[in-house]
Amino acid sequence: MEQTFTLKEWKKEGERKFGEDIKDWVFVCPICGKKQSYHDFKSLGFTNDHIEGYLGFSCIGRFNGSEYKAFGKNKKSVNKDFGCDFTIGGLLCPNDITTVIVDNKKLYRFNFAD
């Protein structure tokens, strides 16, 4: 189910669920269900700047060697332990995402994990 927040509302929801530090926020890939956080990307050697660009936007499976495909004729069964190759930056965007309104523009992010 798609959720829409202003940036202020989105930050407030993240803080309510996980605390003030975004490094502790957990997102879930809408395709494979892999839960992921800042710490998961950091453990792969990502710098803070790179993590901010991928967290909640691209499944960690794109970077951890996972062979699981989100779409296409070579799609394999997805595995929540590894993630998949999905990114919101592609042409296809599932309905189960969060829309964050920033300066009257829609930004798409993975939903927060439960």
Secondary structure, DSSP 8 states (H G I E B T S, - for coil): --EEEEHHHHHHHHHHHH-S-GGG-EEE-TTT--EEEHHHHHHTT--HHHHHHHTTTB-GGGTTT----SSSTT-----TTT--S-BTTSS---SS-EEEEETTEEEEE-EE--
